[in-house]
Amino acid sequence: MQYQQFPRSRGITEELQNIVKAFQKVEGDICSATHSLTSNEVLAFLCPHLMSLGFKVETGKSVEKKIDVPVLFGRDNHIDKSFFADALSADGRIVIEVEAGQAIENHRFLKDIFEASMMFEVEYLVLAVRNKYRSHLDFDRVYQFLETMYISNRIILPLKGIMLIGY
């Protein structure tokens, strides 16, 4: 397992470190070098550890088991638009997205960054991707993208940071 906080000029918070520890606890079960798991299977291993940290975690594909995070509000504070997250901290500041094989091939990580940037009160995105998928290194590719984005300073996100985790 490996991880990197972006921007690299900021250290990781205690809350983010606790999320890293949750991944480390299940590293043997989810390691992409030895296991070919779906994102839901990875999330299932993480679920009890994230819940112990106070996170709400998606436990299924039905609407009532998904984590709905508001994006737009209408009249009388009615939620007009929302996005689903894999996990959300109790205070709504940290969203976690776990990707498997589609992180790079379908640019899923870009969708995750966009959606987290639109979510109400979200400050941090934890983006977990496989270290290796098929013949390419997903963690390294996403790392390079985030490094370029933050160094170029051409795209400014409303997030305080993105924690990239490779499993």
PyRosetta script that sets phi, psi and omega in degrees:
from pyrosetta import init, pose_from_sequence

init()
pose = pose_from_sequence("MQYQQFPRSRGITEELQNIVKAFQKVEGDICSATHSLTSNEVLAFLCPHLMSLGFKVETGKSVEKKIDVPVLFGRDNHIDKSFFADALSADGRIVIEVEAGQAIENHRFLKDIFEASMMFEVEYLVLAVRNKYRSHLDFDRVYQFLETMYISNRIILPLKGIMLIGY")
pose.set_psi(1, 143.5)
pose.set_omega(1, 176.6)
pose.set_phi(2, -142.2)
pose.set_psi(2, 159.0)
pose.set_omega(2, 179.2)
pose.set_phi(3, -153.2)
pose.set_psi(3, 158.9)
pose.set_omega(3, 176.9)
pose.set_phi(4, -152.3)
pose.set_psi(4, 134.1)
pose.set_omega(4, 175.6)
pose.set_phi(5, -91.1)
pose.set_psi(5, 137.2)
pose.set_omega(5, 173.6)
pose.set_phi(6, -122.6)
pose.set_psi(6, 140.1)
pose.set_omega(6, -3.5)
pose.set_phi(7, -67.1)
pose.set_psi(7, 153.5)
pose.set_omega(7, -176.8)
pose.set_phi(8, -71.9)
pose.set_psi(8, -8.8)
pose.set_omega(8, 179.2)
pose.set_phi(9, -80.1)
pose.set_psi(9, -4.4)
pose.set_omega(9, 178.6)
pose.set_phi(10, -118.2)
pose.set_psi(10, 137.2)
pose.set_omega(10, 174.5)
pose.set_phi(11, -77.3)
pose.set_psi(11, 169.9)
pose.set_omega(11, -178.7)
pose.set_phi(12, -88.6)
pose.set_psi(12, 147.1)
pose.set_omega(12, 179.4)
pose.set_phi(13, -77.8)
pose.set_psi(13, 166.5)
pose.set_omega(13, 177.2)
pose.set_phi(14, -61.2)
pose.set_psi(14, -37.9)
pose.set_omega(14, 178.6)
pose.set_phi(15, -62.3)
pose.set_psi(15, -43.2)
pose.set_omega(15, 178.9)
pose.set_phi(16, -68.4)
pose.set_psi(16, -37.7)
pose.set_omega(16, 177.1)
pose.set_phi(17, -61.8)
pose.set_psi(17, -37.5)
pose.set_omega(17, 177.8)
pose.set_phi(18, -65.4)
pose.set_psi(18, -33.8)
pose.set_omega(18, 176.6)
pose.set_phi(19, -67.9)
pose.set_psi(19, -42.4)
pose.set_omega(19, 176.6)
pose.set_phi(20, -58.4)
pose.set_psi(20, -43.5)
pose.set_omega(20, 179.1)
pose.set_phi(21, -61.9)
pose.set_psi(21, -36.4)
pose.set_omega(21, 177.3)
pose.set_phi(22, -62.4)
pose.set_psi(22, -42.2)
pose.set_omega(22, 176.4)
pose.set_phi(23, -64.5)
pose.set_psi(23, -40.5)
pose.set_omega(23, -179.8)
pose.set_phi(24, -64.1)
pose.set_psi(24, -33.3)
pose.set_omega(24, 179.3)
pose.set_phi(25, -63.6)
pose.set_psi(25, -29.7)
pose.set_omega(25, -177.8)
pose.set_phi(26, -110.8)
pose.set_psi(26, 13.2)
pose.set_omega(26, -175.8)
pose.set_phi(27, -52.4)
pose.set_psi(27, -44.4)
pose.set_omega(27, -180.0)
pose.set_phi(28, -63.2)
pose.set_psi(28, -27.4)
pose.set_omega(28, -178.5)
pose.set_phi(29, -85.4)
pose.set_psi(29, -24.9)
pose.set_omega(29, -172.7)
pose.set_phi(30, -115.7)
pose.set_psi(30, -4.7)
pose.set_omega(30, -175.5)
pose.set_phi(31, -51.3)
pose.set_psi(31, 121.1)
pose.set_omega(31, -176.0)
pose.set_phi(32, -70.5)
pose.set_psi(32, -15.3)
pose.set_omega(32, 177.2)
pose.set_phi(33, -72.6)
pose.set_psi(33, -26.5)
pose.set_omega(33, -176.6)
pose.set_phi(34, -119.4)
pose.set_psi(34, -14.4)
pose.set_omega(34, -178.5)
pose.set_phi(35, -126.8)
pose.set_psi(35, 144.5)
pose.set_omega(35, 176.7)
pose.set_phi(36, -115.8)
pose.set_psi(36, 76.0)
pose.set_omega(36, -174.6)
pose.set_phi(37, -97.5)
pose.set_psi(37, 153.4)
pose.set_omega(37, 170.6)
pose.set_phi(38, -77.7)
pose.set_psi(38, 165.8)
pose.set_omega(38, 177.9)
pose.set_phi(39, -62.2)
pose.set_psi(39, -36.3)
pose.set_omega(39, 178.6)
pose.set_phi(40, -66.0)
pose.set_psi(40, -36.0)
pose.set_omega(40, 178.0)
pose.set_phi(41, -68.4)
pose.set_psi(41, -40.2)
pose.set_omega(41, 176.1)
pose.set_phi(42, -62.3)
pose.set_psi(42, -45.7)
pose.set_omega(42, -180.0)
pose.set_phi(43, -61.2)
pose.set_psi(43, -35.6)
pose.set_omega(43, 179.1)
pose.set_phi(44, -63.8)
pose.set_psi(44, -38.7)
pose.set_omega(44, 176.4)
pose.set_phi(45, -66.7)
pose.set_psi(45, -36.5)
pose.set_omega(45, -178.0)
pose.set_phi(46, -77.8)
pose.set_psi(46, -27.0)
pose.set_omega(46, -170.6)
pose.set_phi(47, -46.5)
pose.set_psi(47, -55.4)
pose.set_omega(47, -177.2)
pose.set_phi(48, -62.5)
pose.set_psi(48, -33.8)
pose.set_omega(48, -179.3)
pose.set_phi(49, -72.3)
pose.set_psi(49, -39.6)
pose.set_omega(49, 177.3)
pose.set_phi(50, -69.8)
pose.set_psi(50, -39.1)
pose.set_omega(50, 178.2)
pose.set_phi(51, -64.0)
pose.set_psi(51, -34.8)
pose.set_omega(51, 178.0)
pose.set_phi(52, -66.9)
pose.set_psi(52, -20.0)
pose.set_omega(52, 175.8)
pose.set_phi(53, -90.1)
pose.set_psi(53, 0.5)
pose.set_omega(53, 178.4)
pose.set_phi(54, 94.4)
pose.set_psi(54, 9.6)
pose.set_omega(54, 179.4)
pose.set_phi(55, -80.1)
pose.set_psi(55, 145.2)
pose.set_omega(55, 166.0)
pose.set_phi(56, -87.9)
pose.set_psi(56, 132.1)
pose.set_omega(56, -174.4)
pose.set_phi(57, -126.2)
pose.set_psi(57, 137.5)
pose.set_omega(57, 175.4)
pose.set_phi(58, -62.4)
pose.set_psi(58, 129.1)
pose.set_omega(58, -178.2)
pose.set_phi(59, -117.9)
pose.set_psi(59, 4.2)
pose.set_omega(59, 179.2)
pose.set_phi(60, -178.5)
pose.set_psi(60, 179.8)
pose.set_omega(60, -176.1)
pose.set_phi(61, -95.8)
pose.set_psi(61, -8.6)
pose.set_omega(61, 177.1)
pose.set_phi(62, -73.8)
pose.set_psi(62, 154.5)
pose.set_omega(62, -174.3)
pose.set_phi(63, -55.3)
pose.set_psi(63, -40.3)
pose.set_omega(63, -177.3)
pose.set_phi(64, -72.4)
pose.set_psi(64, -13.6)
pose.set_omega(64, 179.4)
pose.set_phi(65, -101.4)
pose.set_psi(65, -1.6)
pose.set_omega(65, 179.0)
pose.set_phi(66, -92.7)
pose.set_psi(66, 160.3)
pose.set_omega(66, 178.6)
pose.set_phi(67, -103.1)
pose.set_psi(67, 109.5)
pose.set_omega(67, -176.3)
pose.set_phi(68, -95.1)
pose.set_psi(68, 120.9)
pose.set_omega(68, -179.0)
pose.set_phi(69, -115.6)
pose.set_psi(69, 123.5)
pose.set_omega(69, -177.5)
pose.set_phi(70, -62.7)
pose.set_psi(70, 146.7)
pose.set_omega(70, 176.9)
pose.set_phi(71, -123.3)
pose.set_psi(71, -49.3)
pose.set_omega(71, -179.9)
pose.set_phi(72, -126.1)
pose.set_psi(72, 143.3)
pose.set_omega(72, 178.6)
pose.set_phi(73, -117.6)
pose.set_psi(73, 142.1)
pose.set_omega(73, 178.5)
pose.set_phi(74, -110.7)
pose.set_psi(74, -155.7)
pose.set_omega(74, 179.8)
pose.set_phi(75, -59.3)
pose.set_psi(75, 144.8)
pose.set_omega(75, 179.3)
pose.set_phi(76, 56.1)
pose.set_psi(76, 30.8)
pose.set_omega(76, 177.5)
pose.set_phi(77, 62.8)
pose.set_psi(77, 22.1)
pose.set_omega(77, 176.8)
pose.set_phi(78, -70.8)
pose.set_psi(78, 136.1)
pose.set_omega(78, 179.4)
pose.set_phi(79, -76.7)
pose.set_psi(79, 116.2)
pose.set_omega(79, 179.3)
pose.set_phi(80, -88.7)
pose.set_psi(80, -31.1)
pose.set_omega(80, -178.4)
pose.set_phi(81, -146.1)
pose.set_psi(81, 139.2)
pose.set_omega(81, 175.7)
pose.set_phi(82, -146.3)
pose.set_psi(82, 163.6)
pose.set_omega(82, 174.9)
pose.set_phi(83, -124.0)
pose.set_psi(83, 153.8)
pose.set_omega(83, 177.1)
pose.set_phi(84, -90.3)
pose.set_psi(84, 144.4)
pose.set_omega(84, 176.5)
pose.set_phi(85, -123.0)
pose.set_psi(85, 155.8)
pose.set_omega(85, 175.8)
pose.set_phi(86, -73.6)
pose.set_psi(86, -37.1)
pose.set_omega(86, 177.6)
pose.set_phi(87, -154.6)
pose.set_psi(87, 152.1)
pose.set_omega(87, -178.6)
pose.set_phi(88, -142.6)
pose.set_psi(88, 132.5)
pose.set_omega(88, 179.1)
pose.set_phi(89, -64.5)
pose.set_psi(89, 157.7)
pose.set_omega(89, -177.5)
pose.set_phi(90, -57.8)
pose.set_psi(90, -34.7)
pose.set_omega(90, -179.8)
pose.set_phi(91, -88.2)
pose.set_psi(91, -1.2)
pose.set_omega(91, 176.7)
pose.set_phi(92, 77.0)
pose.set_psi(92, 11.0)
pose.set_omega(92, -176.8)
pose.set_phi(93, -91.8)
pose.set_psi(93, -21.5)
pose.set_omega(93, -176.6)
pose.set_phi(94, -122.8)
pose.set_psi(94, 125.9)
pose.set_omega(94, 176.6)
pose.set_phi(95, -113.9)
pose.set_psi(95, 139.9)
pose.set_omega(95, 179.0)
pose.set_phi(96, -116.7)
pose.set_psi(96, 132.7)
pose.set_omega(96, 174.3)
pose.set_phi(97, -125.3)
pose.set_psi(97, 126.8)
pose.set_omega(97, 178.9)
pose.set_phi(98, -110.2)
pose.set_psi(98, 123.4)
pose.set_omega(98, 178.8)
pose.set_phi(99, -116.1)
pose.set_psi(99, 154.2)
pose.set_omega(99, 176.3)
pose.set_phi(100, -118.6)
pose.set_psi(100, -116.6)
pose.set_omega(100, -174.0)
pose.set_phi(101, -69.5)
pose.set_psi(101, -18.8)
pose.set_omega(101, -175.5)
pose.set_phi(102, -93.6)
pose.set_psi(102, 1.5)
pose.set_omega(102, -176.1)
pose.set_phi(103, -54.4)
pose.set_psi(103, -47.0)
pose.set_omega(103, -178.9)
pose.set_phi(104, -99.1)
pose.set_psi(104, -49.0)
pose.set_omega(104, -172.9)
pose.set_phi(105, -56.5)
pose.set_psi(105, -38.6)
pose.set_omega(105, 177.9)
pose.set_phi(106, -109.1)
pose.set_psi(106, 15.5)
pose.set_omega(106, 179.6)
pose.set_phi(107, 53.2)
pose.set_psi(107, 36.5)
pose.set_omega(107, -179.8)
pose.set_phi(108, -59.8)
pose.set_psi(108, -35.2)
pose.set_omega(108, -178.6)
pose.set_phi(109, -62.3)
pose.set_psi(109, -33.2)
pose.set_omega(109, 177.8)
pose.set_phi(110, -67.8)
pose.set_psi(110, -40.2)
pose.set_omega(110, 176.6)
pose.set_phi(111, -62.5)
pose.set_psi(111, -41.4)
pose.set_omega(111, 178.7)
pose.set_phi(112, -61.9)
pose.set_psi(112, -42.3)
pose.set_omega(112, 179.3)
pose.set_phi(113, -64.6)
pose.set_psi(113, -45.4)
pose.set_omega(113, 179.3)
pose.set_phi(114, -60.3)
pose.set_psi(114, -50.7)
pose.set_omega(114, -176.8)
pose.set_phi(115, -63.4)
pose.set_psi(115, -42.9)
pose.set_omega(115, 178.7)
pose.set_phi(116, -62.0)
pose.set_psi(116, -35.1)
pose.set_omega(116, 179.1)
pose.set_phi(117, -67.7)
pose.set_psi(117, -24.8)
pose.set_omega(117, -179.3)
pose.set_phi(118, -91.1)
pose.set_psi(118, -17.9)
pose.set_omega(118, -174.0)
pose.set_phi(119, -70.4)
pose.set_psi(119, 137.1)
pose.set_omega(119, -178.1)
pose.set_phi(120, -61.4)
pose.set_psi(120, 125.5)
pose.set_omega(120, 174.9)
pose.set_phi(121, 66.6)
pose.set_psi(121, 4.1)
pose.set_omega(121, 177.9)
pose.set_phi(122, -74.0)
pose.set_psi(122, 131.1)
pose.set_omega(122, -179.3)
pose.set_phi(123, -111.3)
pose.set_psi(123, -28.5)
pose.set_omega(123, -176.8)
pose.set_phi(124, -132.7)
pose.set_psi(124, 141.1)
pose.set_omega(124, 171.2)
pose.set_phi(125, -112.5)
pose.set_psi(125, 128.1)
pose.set_omega(125, 169.8)
pose.set_phi(126, -104.7)
pose.set_psi(126, 116.9)
pose.set_omega(126, -175.6)
pose.set_phi(127, -114.6)
pose.set_psi(127, 112.9)
pose.set_omega(127, -179.3)
pose.set_phi(128, -105.0)
pose.set_psi(128, 127.8)
pose.set_omega(128, 179.7)
pose.set_phi(129, -133.4)
pose.set_psi(129, 160.8)
pose.set_omega(129, 175.7)
pose.set_phi(130, -65.6)
pose.set_psi(130, 147.2)
pose.set_omega(130, 173.1)
pose.set_phi(131, -66.8)
pose.set_psi(131, -42.0)
pose.set_omega(131, -179.4)
pose.set_phi(132, -139.4)
pose.set_psi(132, 136.1)
pose.set_omega(132, 175.0)
pose.set_phi(133, -135.1)
pose.set_psi(133, 121.6)
pose.set_omega(133, -174.6)
pose.set_phi(134, 54.9)
pose.set_psi(134, -119.9)
pose.set_omega(134, -175.5)
pose.set_phi(135, -100.9)
pose.set_psi(135, 4.6)
pose.set_omega(135, -178.3)
pose.set_phi(136, -122.5)
pose.set_psi(136, 158.7)
pose.set_omega(136, -177.3)
pose.set_phi(137, -96.3)
pose.set_psi(137, 95.6)
pose.set_omega(137, -175.4)
pose.set_phi(138, -60.9)
pose.set_psi(138, -47.0)
pose.set_omega(138, -179.3)
pose.set_phi(139, -56.5)
pose.set_psi(139, -47.2)
pose.set_omega(139, -178.2)
pose.set_phi(140, -62.9)
pose.set_psi(140, -38.6)
pose.set_omega(140, 179.6)
pose.set_phi(141, -67.5)
pose.set_psi(141, -43.7)
pose.set_omega(141, 178.8)
pose.set_phi(142, -68.1)
pose.set_psi(142, -39.9)
pose.set_omega(142, 176.6)
pose.set_phi(143, -55.4)
pose.set_psi(143, -49.7)
pose.set_omega(143, -179.2)
pose.set_phi(144, -60.8)
pose.set_psi(144, -40.3)
pose.set_omega(144, 178.2)
pose.set_phi(145, -62.6)
pose.set_psi(145, -49.2)
pose.set_omega(145, -178.4)
pose.set_phi(146, -64.9)
pose.set_psi(146, -40.3)
pose.set_omega(146, 178.2)
pose.set_phi(147, -60.2)
pose.set_psi(147, -45.7)
pose.set_omega(147, 178.9)
pose.set_phi(148, -62.9)
pose.set_psi(148, -44.6)
pose.set_omega(148, -179.0)
pose.set_phi(149, -61.1)
pose.set_psi(149, -46.4)
pose.set_omega(149, -177.2)
pose.set_phi(150, -73.4)
pose.set_psi(150, -37.7)
pose.set_omega(150, -179.6)
pose.set_phi(151, -71.0)
pose.set_psi(151, -41.0)
pose.set_omega(151, -178.9)
pose.set_phi(152, -66.8)
pose.set_psi(152, -29.0)
pose.set_omega(152, 178.4)
pose.set_phi(153, 61.3)
pose.set_psi(153, 23.9)
pose.set_omega(153, -179.7)
pose.set_phi(154, -88.5)
pose.set_psi(154, -24.1)
pose.set_omega(154, 176.2)
pose.set_phi(155, -119.8)
pose.set_psi(155, 120.3)
pose.set_omega(155, -179.9)
pose.set_phi(156, -107.6)
pose.set_psi(156, 116.8)
pose.set_omega(156, 180.0)
pose.set_phi(157, -89.9)
pose.set_psi(157, 153.3)
pose.set_omega(157, 176.5)
pose.set_phi(158, -78.5)
pose.set_psi(158, -0.8)
pose.set_omega(158, -179.6)
pose.set_phi(159, -82.9)
pose.set_psi(159, 147.5)
pose.set_omega(159, 174.1)
pose.set_phi(160, -73.3)
pose.set_psi(160, -26.5)
pose.set_omega(160, 179.9)
pose.set_phi(161, -176.9)
pose.set_psi(161, 165.0)
pose.set_omega(161, 174.8)
pose.set_phi(162, -126.8)
pose.set_psi(162, 124.5)
pose.set_omega(162, 174.4)
pose.set_phi(163, -98.8)
pose.set_psi(163, 116.7)
pose.set_omega(163, 177.9)
pose.set_phi(164, -97.2)
pose.set_psi(164, 126.3)
pose.set_omega(164, 178.7)
pose.set_phi(165, -120.7)
pose.set_psi(165, 130.3)
pose.set_omega(165, 174.7)
pose.set_phi(166, -107.3)
pose.set_psi(166, 128.5)
pose.set_omega(166, -179.5)
pose.set_phi(167, -120.0)
pose.dump_pdb("model.pdb")
